[in-house]
């Protein structure tokens, strides 16, 4: 089976190489540098460079740098945990409220025919970064799995990440509306 390719992948190198691992001070959080999400948070890079759309009290929203489709967004707790049951009640409440906000924003902006919302818990379930729980929100359109994916093992993306980021960030409701 030929691996899936992306037509637009060449310009992603600047993003991938911009986030250096930053180890935790004295291993305080026990993660030895942490997941890519933890390293992004510690990087002190501007949100538009890291694709962080929203920061709440305990959770944040980020665009997927390697999206399954246009506007593929993820919601995560700031705290690096791998299991739903490891979240505090406050984190759980904010996580799902933020997922709902993402769905509302993406429906308004992109008018998809449907949405995939999901969590892969553990590597066997498909979690590529299973140590840092994250909820995927992916807008879907009838026919978006077109011949390019089937025949050419390639996904075509009609919008670049910088444009998606600008649109989603601009449409995000005020903090008081989502808190």
ABEGO torsion letter per residue (X at the ends): XBBBBBAAAAAAAAAAAABBBBBBBGGAAGAGGEBAAAAAAAAGBBAAAAGBABBBAABBBBBBABBABBGBBBBBBABBBABAAABBAAAAAAAAAAAAAAAAAAAAAAGBABBBBBBBBEAAAGBABAABBBBBBBBBBBGABBAAAAAAGBBBBABBAAAAAAAAAAABBBAAAAX
